[in-house]
Amino acid sequence: MRPYLLLTPGPLTTTDTVKEAMMSDWCTWDEDYNIGIVEVIRKELVELASSRPEEYTAVLMQGSGSFCVEATLGSVIKADDHLLVAANGAYGKRMGVIADYYNLNCHVMRFEETQPVDPKQIDEYLTCHPETTHVSVVHCETTTGVLNPLADIAAVVKKHGKTLIVDAMSSFGGVPVDMAALGIDFMISSANKCIQGVPGFGFIIARRSLLEGCKGVARSLSLDLYDQWQTMESGHGKWRFTSPTHVVRAFMQALKELKAEGGVEARHARYAENHRTLVEGMRSLGYKTLLPDEEQSPVITSFYYPSADFNFKDFYTKLKAKGFVIYPGKISQADTFRIGNIGDVHPADFKRLIEAIREISL
């Protein structure tokens, strides 16, 4: 049943077959679940993420994506380490907030929300601050939809020999990334993003050699990334605490559907075509994008309000009545709204959206 399409950065519209996968119950102690589902997912995530899967491992963690970001920062960065957070939106800033909660040695390098993270500034900072041990950045900052230049950032971080942590929440599975080729050490994402599963857990893909050195670092019991990994390794897929079994089974179905579509490259192509269809249609109606095309991700697109008297709530309500749910804006420097391009949505859906917007604007 689809009362409307979720045109958001996640949760997002899922296939009927992903929903149907949640219709069975699973025992968290049973090998059919732990070996037949959890271990399969862990293996496939690593293979999706890296051209050298033997160097990496995957840890699944209950909760939202932010739980996984917190688990990573709180379990990887030691008391005498120094973290640099490059932030150009709400989710980069949230990493800084997490660091404050954990009393980590941290510097937040702030960029404008409409400005991509600048690798040159990171390079200059690391040159002046050799005590820095870790650098973290958001790949696709869904505050605006900006896609940060991950390859250039990674090259700078690796030149200085630092550990790189990437929040790939809204890009993993929808934008091609090779952790091994770029030298990424930890990458974090969530079930309900580009893999097109449903909310309930996230995951961290980690360089095995670095994760092995994180025993006893965590400041939290539930968010201890090392202990969660050790339990999954020794228990062949067993979680420390109750796992979200229905959500996990749905995620395995979503992985099968990603493979059937043609993998990450094919999904990226569909999302990019969704974005192109959306932007061309919106511009034909007089709407302007917040970001220049060269800085825009295919994940979510921000648009300026078309006029000073534009009523977003009224616009949202009318679109929802026509079967489309969009997102409000999240930046402080301009009045905007956002439309997501990811999920089980296709260019034809965006053509229908443009027609719906045309009708409610008459």
C-alpha atoms as a printed R data frame, in Angstrom:
    type eleno elety resid chain resno      x       y       z
1   ATOM     1    CA   MET     A     1  0.000   0.000   0.000
2   ATOM     2    CA   ARG     A     2  1.343   3.415  -0.988
3   ATOM     3    CA   PRO     A     3 -0.773   6.340   0.200
4   ATOM     4    CA   TYR     A     4  1.960   8.635  -1.144
5   ATOM     5    CA   LEU     A     5  5.532   8.655  -2.418
6   ATOM     6    CA   LEU     A     6  8.164   9.696   0.115
7   ATOM     7    CA   LEU     A     7 10.387  12.145  -1.731
8   ATOM     8    CA   THR     A     8 12.738  12.547   1.222
9   ATOM     9    CA   PRO     A     9 16.339  11.543   2.012
10  ATOM    10    CA   GLY     A    10 15.095   8.616   4.129
11  ATOM    11    CA   PRO     A    11 12.974   6.991   5.301
12  ATOM    12    CA   LEU     A    12 11.966   6.602   1.702
13  ATOM    13    CA   THR     A    13  9.580   4.748  -0.566
14  ATOM    14    CA   THR     A    14 10.317   1.018  -0.560
15  ATOM    15    CA   THR     A    15  9.227  -1.785  -2.865
16  ATOM    16    CA   ASP     A    16  6.326  -4.047  -1.964
17  ATOM    17    CA   THR     A    17  8.744  -6.984  -1.849
18  ATOM    18    CA   VAL     A    18 10.903  -5.254   0.789
19  ATOM    19    CA   LYS     A    19  7.780  -4.666   2.868
20  ATOM    20    CA   GLU     A    20  6.647  -8.268   2.397
21  ATOM    21    CA   ALA     A    21  9.998  -9.527   3.682
22  ATOM    22    CA   MET     A    22  9.016  -8.234   7.124
23  ATOM    23    CA   MET     A    23  5.967 -10.518   7.330
24  ATOM    24    CA   SER     A    24  7.841 -13.411   8.992
25  ATOM    25    CA   ASP     A    25  9.203 -13.719  12.532
26  ATOM    26    CA   TRP     A    26 12.804 -14.708  13.240
27  ATOM    27    CA   CYS     A    27 14.605 -16.091  16.284
28  ATOM    28    CA   THR     A    28 17.692 -14.071  17.185
29  ATOM    29    CA   TRP     A    29 19.531 -17.230  18.298
30  ATOM    30    CA   ASP     A    30 18.752 -19.284  15.209
31  ATOM    31    CA   GLU     A    31 21.430 -20.005  12.597
32  ATOM    32    CA   ASP     A    32 18.908 -19.387   9.836
33  ATOM    33    CA   TYR     A    33 18.837 -15.780  10.987
34  ATOM    34    CA   ASN     A    34 22.403 -15.160  12.180
35  ATOM    35    CA   ILE     A    35 24.312 -17.101   9.524
36  ATOM    36    CA   GLY     A    36 21.690 -17.075   6.784
37  ATOM    37    CA   ILE     A    37 20.829 -13.377   6.987
38  ATOM    38    CA   VAL     A    38 23.112 -11.277   9.224
39  ATOM    39    CA   GLU     A    39 26.388 -12.784   8.025
40  ATOM    40    CA   VAL     A    40 25.269 -12.575   4.399
41  ATOM    41    CA   ILE     A    41 24.497  -8.875   4.868
42  ATOM    42    CA   ARG     A    42 27.855  -8.171   6.526
43  ATOM    43    CA   LYS     A    43 29.738  -9.871   3.718
44  ATOM    44    CA   GLU     A    44 27.775  -8.135   0.957
45  ATOM    45    CA   LEU     A    45 28.164  -4.700   2.546
46  ATOM    46    CA   VAL     A    46 31.939  -5.057   2.584
47  ATOM    47    CA   GLU     A    47 31.938  -6.227  -1.027
48  ATOM    48    CA   LEU     A    48 29.826  -3.223  -2.024
49  ATOM    49    CA   ALA     A    49 32.138  -0.834  -0.198
50  ATOM    50    CA   SER     A    50 35.607  -1.986  -1.153
51  ATOM    51    CA   SER     A    51 37.584  -3.478  -4.022
52  ATOM    52    CA   ARG     A    52 39.696  -5.157  -1.333
53  ATOM    53    CA   PRO     A    53 37.058  -6.669   0.971
54  ATOM    54    CA   GLU     A    54 39.597  -8.709   2.924
55  ATOM    55    CA   GLU     A    55 40.814  -5.463   4.536
56  ATOM    56    CA   TYR     A    56 37.391  -4.466   5.891
57  ATOM    57    CA   THR     A    57 34.614  -5.729   8.109
58  ATOM    58    CA   ALA     A    58 31.013  -4.662   8.720
59  ATOM    59    CA   VAL     A    59 29.280  -4.057  12.036
60  ATOM    60    CA   LEU     A    60 25.500  -3.684  12.282
61  ATOM    61    CA   MET     A    61 24.122  -1.475  15.053
62  ATOM    62    CA   GLN     A    62 20.577  -1.017  16.350
63  ATOM    63    CA   GLY     A    63 19.088   2.469  15.983
64  ATOM    64    CA   SER     A    64 19.243   5.312  13.502
65  ATOM    65    CA   GLY     A    65 22.251   6.429  11.513
66  ATOM    66    CA   SER     A    66 23.189   8.933  14.207
67  ATOM    67    CA   PHE     A    67 23.553   6.035  16.660
68  ATOM    68    CA   CYS     A    68 26.208   4.606  14.340
69  ATOM    69    CA   VAL     A    69 28.012   7.933  13.997
70  ATOM    70    CA   GLU     A    70 28.094   8.244  17.781
71  ATOM    71    CA   ALA     A    71 29.196   4.622  18.177
72  ATOM    72    CA   THR     A    72 32.075   5.221  15.769
73  ATOM    73    CA   LEU     A    73 33.335   8.476  17.275
74  ATOM    74    CA   GLY     A    74 32.883   7.181  20.816
75  ATOM    75    CA   SER     A    75 34.591   3.831  20.143
76  ATOM    76    CA   VAL     A    76 37.405   4.760  17.786
77  ATOM    77    CA   ILE     A    77 38.838   8.039  19.083
78  ATOM    78    CA   LYS     A    78 40.949   7.622  22.221
79  ATOM    79    CA   ALA     A    79 41.382  10.160  25.021
80  ATOM    80    CA   ASP     A    80 44.698  11.442  23.664
81  ATOM    81    CA   ASP     A    81 43.596  11.512  20.011
82  ATOM    82    CA   HIS     A    82 42.598  14.691  18.163
83  ATOM    83    CA   LEU     A    83 39.657  14.855  15.783
84  ATOM    84    CA   LEU     A    84 39.089  17.328  12.953
85  ATOM    85    CA   VAL     A    85 35.458  17.558  11.790
86  ATOM    86    CA   ALA     A    86 34.876  19.255   8.427
87  ATOM    87    CA   ALA     A    87 31.282  20.503   8.585
88  ATOM    88    CA   ASN     A    88 29.140  22.233   5.970
89  ATOM    89    CA   GLY     A    89 25.707  21.328   7.270
90  ATOM    90    CA   ALA     A    90 23.652  19.972  10.143
91  ATOM    91    CA   TYR     A    91 25.088  16.476  10.043
92  ATOM    92    CA   GLY     A    92 28.707  17.559  10.073
93  ATOM    93    CA   LYS     A    93 27.903  19.867  12.972
94  ATOM    94    CA   ARG     A    94 26.225  16.939  14.756
95  ATOM    95    CA   MET     A    95 29.554  15.101  14.764
96  ATOM    96    CA   GLY     A    96 30.973  18.091  16.586
97  ATOM    97    CA   VAL     A    97 28.152  17.920  19.124
98  ATOM    98    CA   ILE     A    98 28.835  14.207  19.683
99  ATOM    99    CA   ALA     A    99 32.530  14.967  20.199
100 ATOM   100    CA   ASP     A   100 31.593  17.557  22.833
101 ATOM   101    CA   TYR     A   101 29.376  15.060  24.669
102 ATOM   102    CA   TYR     A   102 32.279  12.603  24.799
103 ATOM   103    CA   ASN     A   103 34.816  15.299  25.736
104 ATOM   104    CA   LEU     A   104 36.947  14.436  22.725
105 ATOM   105    CA   ASN     A   105 39.783  16.685  21.595
106 ATOM   106    CA   CYS     A   106 38.002  18.128  18.584
107 ATOM   107    CA   HIS     A   107 38.117  21.061  16.205
108 ATOM   108    CA   VAL     A   108 35.139  21.740  13.915
109 ATOM   109    CA   MET     A   109 36.149  23.372  10.648
110 ATOM   110    CA   ARG     A   110 33.018  25.178   9.517
111 ATOM   111    CA   PHE     A   111 32.072  25.932   5.931
112 ATOM   112    CA   GLU     A   112 29.011  27.718   4.591
113 ATOM   113    CA   GLU     A   113 26.054  25.387   4.108
114 ATOM   114    CA   THR     A   114 26.065  26.033   0.371
115 ATOM   115    CA   GLN     A   115 29.851  25.567   0.106
116 ATOM   116    CA   PRO     A   116 31.498  22.180  -0.421
117 ATOM   117    CA   VAL     A   117 34.193  21.207   2.063
118 ATOM   118    CA   ASP     A   118 37.512  22.578   0.785
119 ATOM   119    CA   PRO     A   119 40.345  19.983   0.787
120 ATOM   120    CA   LYS     A   120 42.948  22.775   0.664
121 ATOM   121    CA   GLN     A   121 41.790  24.106   4.020
122 ATOM   122    CA   ILE     A   122 41.997  20.617   5.495
123 ATOM   123    CA   ASP     A   123 45.509  20.298   4.087
124 ATOM   124    CA   GLU     A   124 46.555  23.595   5.654
125 ATOM   125    CA   TYR     A   125 45.032  22.663   9.019
126 ATOM   126    CA   LEU     A   126 46.740  19.266   9.131
127 ATOM   127    CA   THR     A   127 50.064  20.877   8.230
128 ATOM   128    CA   CYS     A   128 49.702  23.306  11.140
129 ATOM   129    CA   HIS     A   129 48.241  20.701  13.531
130 ATOM   130    CA   PRO     A   130 50.214  17.453  13.204
131 ATOM   131    CA   GLU     A   131 48.718  16.265  16.502
132 ATOM   132    CA   THR     A   132 45.460  15.561  14.627
133 ATOM   133    CA   THR     A   133 44.843  11.812  14.406
134 ATOM   134    CA   HIS     A   134 41.381  11.548  12.812
135 ATOM   135    CA   VAL     A   135 39.378  13.495  10.231
136 ATOM   136    CA   SER     A   136 35.634  13.088   9.750
137 ATOM   137    CA   VAL     A   137 33.397  14.432   6.993
138 ATOM   138    CA   VAL     A   138 29.901  13.927   5.569
139 ATOM   139    CA   HIS     A   139 29.934  12.722   1.970
140 ATOM   140    CA   CYS     A   140 26.486  13.970   0.927
141 ATOM   141    CA   GLU     A   141 25.254  16.714   3.256
142 ATOM   142    CA   THR     A   142 21.470  16.433   3.016
143 ATOM   143    CA   THR     A   143 21.024  19.803   4.722
144 ATOM   144    CA   THR     A   144 21.293  21.180   1.186
145 ATOM   145    CA   GLY     A   145 22.098  18.219  -1.082
146 ATOM   146    CA   VAL     A   146 25.730  19.241  -1.618
147 ATOM   147    CA   LEU     A   147 28.110  16.427  -2.561
148 ATOM   148    CA   ASN     A   148 31.487  16.967  -0.927
149 ATOM   149    CA   PRO     A   149 34.628  16.134  -2.984
150 ATOM   150    CA   LEU     A   150 35.382  12.911  -1.152
151 ATOM   151    CA   ALA     A   151 38.235  11.707  -3.361
152 ATOM   152    CA   ASP     A   152 40.139  14.988  -2.946
153 ATOM   153    CA   ILE     A   153 39.454  15.093   0.790
154 ATOM   154    CA   ALA     A   154 40.624  11.503   1.203
155 ATOM   155    CA   ALA     A   155 43.818  12.202  -0.751
156 ATOM   156    CA   VAL     A   156 44.709  15.051   1.607
157 ATOM   157    CA   VAL     A   157 43.925  13.045   4.742
158 ATOM   158    CA   LYS     A   158 45.956  10.077   3.539
159 ATOM   159    CA   LYS     A   159 48.885  12.348   2.544
160 ATOM   160    CA   HIS     A   160 49.065  13.374   6.194
161 ATOM   161    CA   GLY     A   161 48.654   9.799   7.436
162 ATOM   162    CA   LYS     A   162 45.429  10.399   9.365
163 ATOM   163    CA   THR     A   163 42.450   8.115   9.951
164 ATOM   164    CA   LEU     A   164 39.453   9.045   7.793
165 ATOM   165    CA   ILE     A   165 35.865   8.639   9.028
166 ATOM   166    CA   VAL     A   166 33.115   9.224   6.455
167 ATOM   167    CA   ASP     A   167 29.432   9.708   7.145
168 ATOM   168    CA   ALA     A   168 28.012   8.230   3.924
169 ATOM   169    CA   MET     A   169 24.514   8.074   5.346
170 ATOM   170    CA   SER     A   170 22.622   9.258   2.285
171 ATOM   171    CA   SER     A   171 25.150   8.278  -0.389
172 ATOM   172    CA   PHE     A   172 26.247   4.685   0.296
173 ATOM   173    CA   GLY     A   173 24.614   2.364  -2.215
174 ATOM   174    CA   GLY     A   174 23.564   5.246  -4.450
175 ATOM   175    CA   VAL     A   175 26.876   6.966  -5.224
176 ATOM   176    CA   PRO     A   176 29.869   4.764  -6.141
177 ATOM   177    CA   VAL     A   177 32.630   4.813  -3.498
178 ATOM   178    CA   ASP     A   178 35.601   2.457  -3.146
179 ATOM   179    CA   MET     A   179 36.911   2.622   0.421
180 ATOM   180    CA   ALA     A   180 40.145   0.806  -0.407
181 ATOM   181    CA   ALA     A   181 40.939   2.976  -3.425
182 ATOM   182    CA   LEU     A   182 40.344   6.194  -1.485
183 ATOM   183    CA   GLY     A   183 41.866   5.037   1.787
184 ATOM   184    CA   ILE     A   184 38.700   5.472   3.858
185 ATOM   185    CA   ASP     A   185 39.005   3.787   7.253
186 ATOM   186    CA   PHE     A   186 35.451   3.956   8.625
187 ATOM   187    CA   MET     A   187 32.282   4.527   6.610
188 ATOM   188    CA   ILE     A   188 28.844   4.852   8.185
189 ATOM   189    CA   SER     A   189 25.380   4.478   6.681
190 ATOM   190    CA   SER     A   190 21.842   3.389   7.479
191 ATOM   191    CA   ALA     A   191 19.370   0.742   6.311
192 ATOM   192    CA   ASN     A   192 16.759   3.244   5.159
193 ATOM   193    CA   LYS     A   193 18.775   5.198   2.592
194 ATOM   194    CA   CYS     A   194 20.096   4.240  -0.850
195 ATOM   195    CA   ILE     A   195 19.987   0.489  -0.210
196 ATOM   196    CA   GLN     A   196 16.209   1.123   0.077
197 ATOM   197    CA   GLY     A   197 15.519  -0.782   3.279
198 ATOM   198    CA   VAL     A   198 13.445   0.413   6.226
199 ATOM   199    CA   PRO     A   199 14.507   2.235   9.429
200 ATOM   200    CA   GLY     A   200 15.782   0.331  12.455
201 ATOM   201    CA   PHE     A   201 19.519  -0.186  12.165
202 ATOM   202    CA   GLY     A   202 22.654   1.269  10.662
203 ATOM   203    CA   PHE     A   203 26.073  -0.096   9.867
204 ATOM   204    CA   ILE     A   204 29.743   0.754  10.007
205 ATOM   205    CA   ILE     A   205 32.208  -0.610   7.467
206 ATOM   206    CA   ALA     A   206 35.606  -0.506   9.136
207 ATOM   207    CA   ARG     A   207 39.213  -1.213   8.307
208 ATOM   208    CA   ARG     A   208 39.737  -4.416  10.244
209 ATOM   209    CA   SER     A   209 43.272  -3.584  11.406
210 ATOM   210    CA   LEU     A   210 42.101  -0.314  12.998
211 ATOM   211    CA   LEU     A   211 38.950  -1.726  14.586
212 ATOM   212    CA   GLU     A   212 41.031  -4.451  16.226
213 ATOM   213    CA   GLY     A   213 42.806  -1.722  18.201
214 ATOM   214    CA   CYS     A   214 39.607  -0.241  19.651
215 ATOM   215    CA   LYS     A   215 39.043  -2.622  22.543
216 ATOM   216    CA   GLY     A   216 38.116  -0.735  25.705
217 ATOM   217    CA   VAL     A   217 37.873   2.680  24.029
218 ATOM   218    CA   ALA     A   218 34.061   3.036  24.025
219 ATOM   219    CA   ARG     A   219 32.413   5.397  26.507
220 ATOM   220    CA   SER     A   220 29.040   3.658  26.098
221 ATOM   221    CA   LEU     A   221 27.842   0.119  26.717
222 ATOM   222    CA   SER     A   222 25.138  -0.024  24.043
223 ATOM   223    CA   LEU     A   223 27.199   1.896  21.491
224 ATOM   224    CA   ASP     A   224 30.434  -0.037  21.927
225 ATOM   225    CA   LEU     A   225 31.415  -0.666  18.318
226 ATOM   226    CA   TYR     A   226 34.277  -3.003  19.194
227 ATOM   227    CA   ASP     A   227 32.178  -5.237  21.462
228 ATOM   228    CA   GLN     A   228 29.349  -5.337  18.910
229 ATOM   229    CA   TRP     A   229 31.854  -6.420  16.261
230 ATOM   230    CA   GLN     A   230 33.501  -9.023  18.494
231 ATOM   231    CA   THR     A   231 30.124 -10.553  19.338
232 ATOM   232    CA   MET     A   232 29.160 -10.741  15.659
233 ATOM   233    CA   GLU     A   233 32.540 -12.228  14.761
234 ATOM   234    CA   SER     A   234 32.582 -14.884  17.487
235 ATOM   235    CA   GLY     A   235 28.830 -15.535  17.373
236 ATOM   236    CA   HIS     A   236 28.616 -15.745  13.580
237 ATOM   237    CA   GLY     A   237 26.139 -12.917  13.222
238 ATOM   238    CA   LYS     A   238 24.824 -12.755  16.781
239 ATOM   239    CA   TRP     A   239 24.032  -9.271  18.110
240 ATOM   240    CA   ARG     A   240 24.853  -8.320  21.708
241 ATOM   241    CA   PHE     A   241 21.318  -7.145  22.397
242 ATOM   242    CA   THR     A   242 17.993  -7.819  20.659
243 ATOM   243    CA   SER     A   243 18.344  -7.192  16.938
244 ATOM   244    CA   PRO     A   244 15.576  -5.666  14.769
245 ATOM   245    CA   THR     A   245 14.932  -8.952  13.000
246 ATOM   246    CA   HIS     A   246 12.155  -7.849  10.635
247 ATOM   247    CA   VAL     A   247 14.113  -4.804   9.498
248 ATOM   248    CA   VAL     A   248 17.260  -6.871   8.968
249 ATOM   249    CA   ARG     A   249 15.390  -9.403   6.826
250 ATOM   250    CA   ALA     A   250 13.910  -6.578   4.762
251 ATOM   251    CA   PHE     A   251 17.406  -5.174   4.258
252 ATOM   252    CA   MET     A   252 18.637  -8.467   2.810
253 ATOM   253    CA   GLN     A   253 15.772  -8.313   0.325
254 ATOM   254    CA   ALA     A   254 16.752  -4.723  -0.506
255 ATOM   255    CA   LEU     A   255 20.327  -5.846  -1.176
256 ATOM   256    CA   LYS     A   256 19.026  -8.490  -3.583
257 ATOM   257    CA   GLU     A   257 17.038  -5.830  -5.398
258 ATOM   258    CA   LEU     A   258 20.060  -3.548  -5.604
259 ATOM   259    CA   LYS     A   259 21.992  -6.359  -7.262
260 ATOM   260    CA   ALA     A   260 19.098  -7.102  -9.639
261 ATOM   261    CA   GLU     A   261 18.966  -3.448 -10.677
262 ATOM   262    CA   GLY     A   262 22.607  -3.593 -11.731
263 ATOM   263    CA   GLY     A   263 24.402  -2.545  -8.568
264 ATOM   264    CA   VAL     A   264 25.431   0.855  -7.258
265 ATOM   265    CA   GLU     A   265 26.328   2.251 -10.688
266 ATOM   266    CA   ALA     A   266 22.866   1.476 -12.092
267 ATOM   267    CA   ARG     A   267 21.118   2.871  -9.032
268 ATOM   268    CA   HIS     A   268 23.236   6.005  -9.211
269 ATOM   269    CA   ALA     A   269 22.221   6.424 -12.851
270 ATOM   270    CA   ARG     A   270 18.522   6.180 -11.930
271 ATOM   271    CA   TYR     A   271 18.865   8.668  -9.092
272 ATOM   272    CA   ALA     A   272 20.753  11.039 -11.382
273 ATOM   273    CA   GLU     A   273 17.977  10.796 -13.974
274 ATOM   274    CA   ASN     A   274 15.386  11.394 -11.240
275 ATOM   275    CA   HIS     A   275 17.291  14.532 -10.262
276 ATOM   276    CA   ARG     A   276 17.638  15.724 -13.860
277 ATOM   277    CA   THR     A   277 13.926  15.210 -14.529
278 ATOM   278    CA   LEU     A   278 13.036  17.038 -11.318
279 ATOM   279    CA   VAL     A   279 15.318  20.028 -11.898
280 ATOM   280    CA   GLU     A   280 14.324  20.499 -15.531
281 ATOM   281    CA   GLY     A   281 10.666  20.352 -14.585
282 ATOM   282    CA   MET     A   282 10.969  22.708 -11.625
283 ATOM   283    CA   ARG     A   283 12.970  25.231 -13.632
284 ATOM   284    CA   SER     A   284 10.295  25.147 -16.319
285 ATOM   285    CA   LEU     A   285  7.858  26.239 -13.594
286 ATOM   286    CA   GLY     A   286 10.105  29.072 -12.464
287 ATOM   287    CA   TYR     A   287 11.750  27.450  -9.413
288 ATOM   288    CA   LYS     A   288 15.471  27.970  -8.768
289 ATOM   289    CA   THR     A   289 17.873  25.464  -7.232
290 ATOM   290    CA   LEU     A   290 19.862  26.451  -4.156
291 ATOM   291    CA   LEU     A   291 23.103  24.881  -5.377
292 ATOM   292    CA   PRO     A   292 24.947  25.154  -8.689
293 ATOM   293    CA   ASP     A   293 24.687  21.977 -10.745
294 ATOM   294    CA   GLU     A   294 28.349  21.028 -10.314
295 ATOM   295    CA   GLU     A   295 28.028  20.864  -6.500
296 ATOM   296    CA   GLN     A   296 24.698  19.040  -6.413
297 ATOM   297    CA   SER     A   297 24.274  15.399  -5.404
298 ATOM   298    CA   PRO     A   298 21.620  13.174  -6.990
299 ATOM   299    CA   VAL     A   299 20.250  12.410  -3.517
300 ATOM   300    CA   ILE     A   300 18.167  15.444  -2.554
301 ATOM   301    CA   THR     A   301 17.616  18.826  -4.198
302 ATOM   302    CA   SER     A   302 16.950  22.163  -2.491
303 ATOM   303    CA   PHE     A   303 14.802  24.850  -4.107
304 ATOM   304    CA   TYR     A   304 14.297  28.473  -3.150
305 ATOM   305    CA   TYR     A   305 10.813  29.619  -2.254
306 ATOM   306    CA   PRO     A   306  9.376  31.067  -5.485
307 ATOM   307    CA   SER     A   307  8.097  34.250  -3.819
308 ATOM   308    CA   ALA     A   308  8.123  36.156  -0.539
309 ATOM   309    CA   ASP     A   309  4.546  35.115   0.258
310 ATOM   310    CA   PHE     A   310  5.104  31.404  -0.494
311 ATOM   311    CA   ASN     A   311  3.380  29.194   2.112
312 ATOM   312    CA   PHE     A   312  5.318  25.950   2.406
313 ATOM   313    CA   LYS     A   313  2.789  24.241   4.677
314 ATOM   314    CA   ASP     A   314 -0.011  24.894   2.206
315 ATOM   315    CA   PHE     A   315  2.222  23.724  -0.669
316 ATOM   316    CA   TYR     A   316  3.164  20.568   1.280
317 ATOM   317    CA   THR     A   317 -0.447  19.759   2.174
318 ATOM   318    CA   LYS     A   318 -1.676  20.125  -1.397
319 ATOM   319    CA   LEU     A   319  1.142  17.958  -2.739
320 ATOM   320    CA   LYS     A   320  0.498  15.299  -0.102
321 ATOM   321    CA   ALA     A   321 -3.148  15.182  -1.188
322 ATOM   322    CA   LYS     A   322 -1.884  14.411  -4.691
323 ATOM   323    CA   GLY     A   323  0.354  11.605  -3.438
324 ATOM   324    CA   PHE     A   324  3.739  13.249  -2.834
325 ATOM   325    CA   VAL     A   325  5.502  14.029   0.458
326 ATOM   326    CA   ILE     A   326  8.485  16.397   0.346
327 ATOM   327    CA   TYR     A   327 10.806  17.960   2.945
328 ATOM   328    CA   PRO     A   328 11.079  21.441   4.445
329 ATOM   329    CA   GLY     A   329 14.338  23.352   4.141
330 ATOM   330    CA   LYS     A   330 17.044  23.046   6.788
331 ATOM   331    CA   ILE     A   331 19.366  25.999   6.229
332 ATOM   332    CA   SER     A   332 19.288  29.355   7.983
333 ATOM   333    CA   GLN     A   333 20.490  31.649   5.205
334 ATOM   334    CA   ALA     A   334 17.572  31.203   2.764
335 ATOM   335    CA   ASP     A   335 13.958  30.031   2.596
336 ATOM   336    CA   THR     A   336 14.048  26.661   0.858
337 ATOM   337    CA   PHE     A   337 12.346  23.304   0.590
338 ATOM   338    CA   ARG     A   338 13.842  19.969  -0.437
339 ATOM   339    CA   ILE     A   339 12.781  17.100  -2.690
340 ATOM   340    CA   GLY     A   340 14.456  13.702  -2.407
341 ATOM   341    CA   ASN     A   341 15.376  11.649  -5.462
342 ATOM   342    CA   ILE     A   342 16.167   8.323  -3.800
343 ATOM   343    CA   GLY     A   343 14.085   5.251  -2.979
344 ATOM   344    CA   ASP     A   344 11.832   3.166  -5.190
345 ATOM   345    CA   VAL     A   345 10.982   6.184  -7.340
346 ATOM   346    CA   HIS     A   346 11.603   6.681 -11.038
347 ATOM   347    CA   PRO     A   347 11.707   9.483 -13.621
348 ATOM   348    CA   ALA     A   348  8.033   8.932 -14.468
349 ATOM   349    CA   ASP     A   349  7.175   9.685 -10.836
350 ATOM   350    CA   PHE     A   350  8.955  13.021 -11.075
351 ATOM   351    CA   LYS     A   351  7.125  13.897 -14.262
352 ATOM   352    CA   ARG     A   352  3.883  13.290 -12.349
353 ATOM   353    CA   LEU     A   353  5.217  15.419  -9.489
354 ATOM   354    CA   ILE     A   354  5.953  18.327 -11.835
355 ATOM   355    CA   GLU     A   355  2.447  18.122 -13.237
356 ATOM   356    CA   ALA     A   356  1.003  18.088  -9.717
357 ATOM   357    CA   ILE     A   357  3.024  21.187  -8.799
358 ATOM   358    CA   ARG     A   358  1.860  22.871 -11.997
359 ATOM   359    CA   GLU     A   359 -1.766  22.136 -11.080
360 ATOM   360    CA   ILE     A   360 -1.584  23.408  -7.491
361 ATOM   361    CA   SER     A   361  0.222  26.549  -8.671
362 ATOM   362    CA   LEU     A   362 -2.563  27.574 -11.075
